[in-house]
C-alpha cells in the first residue's frame, strides 16, 4: 500500500468491483457505498488503473477519507482500501 501509516486494513465491511466502470460513475458508486458504512469501517474497491484510479482515489481523499492503493489481482487493475472518515 502506498500509505504506510495505514498499515494493513482489517477485513472490509463492503467491497465493490468497478473494473470496466467509466468515470465518474465509479466515483459516485464508491461514495454511495461509503455512505452506507459506519465511520472507521473499510471499503475495498477494485478499479482499472489510470484515470479511474486517479479520479476515485483523489476524490475520496478530498472528501476526507483515508485511501491506500495496492496492485490488483489482474494486470492493469488496482485495489483501493478506503477507510470512511468520521
N, C-alpha and C positions, 0 to 999 in steps of 0.2 A: 504494500500500500504506500501511497505517496505522502501520508501524514503520519510520521512515527509517533506523534503524541497520542494518536487514537489507539494504536495497537490493534490487536485482533478483536473485531466486534463479536458479540455473542450471536447465537442463532437469530436470524432475522424474524421479526414479528410478521413480516409480509415480504413477498418478492414479486417482481414484475419482469417479464421477458418482453422487452421492447425492441428487440433486434428487428430491423426492417421497418420500423415505425418512423414516419417522417417527422421533421421538426415543423412546428412547435408542439405537435400532438404528444410526442414522447415526454416533453417537459410538463405539459398540462396533466398528463396521466400520472406522472411522478408526484406532482404537487397534490393531486387529489388523493393518492394513496397515502401520502404523509399525513394529510388532514385526518385520516381515519385512525392514525396511531397516537398513542399517548406520548407525551414528551419523554425523551430519553430512549425510546424504542428505535430499533433499526429496520431499515428498508433495504432490501437487496434489489438492484436494478441492473439488468443485462442490456447493453446497448451496442450499437455499431461504433467503431472508432471514428475519429474525425469530428465533423460538425455536430452530430448527435451527442457525443461525449462532452464536447465543449459547452454546447448550449445547456444541457441538463445540469452538468456539474457546476458551471459558473452561476446559472440561475438559482440553483438550490443554495449555494453558498451565499449569494446576495440576499437570500431570504433568512439567513442566519443559521442554516442547518450545517452540520459537520459532514463533509463528504471526503471519502477516501476512494482511490481508484486502484484497481489491480487488473492484470491481464485476464481476458475472458477465457472460457473453455475452448473456444473456436478461434481460428485466425480472424483478424480484423474486428474483434469484439472486445469489450471491456466490461468489468463488473464494478458497479458503484456500490459502496456501503454508505448509507445515509442515516445519520442519527438525527431524529427530529428534535428541533430546538424547543426549549421550554417556554 
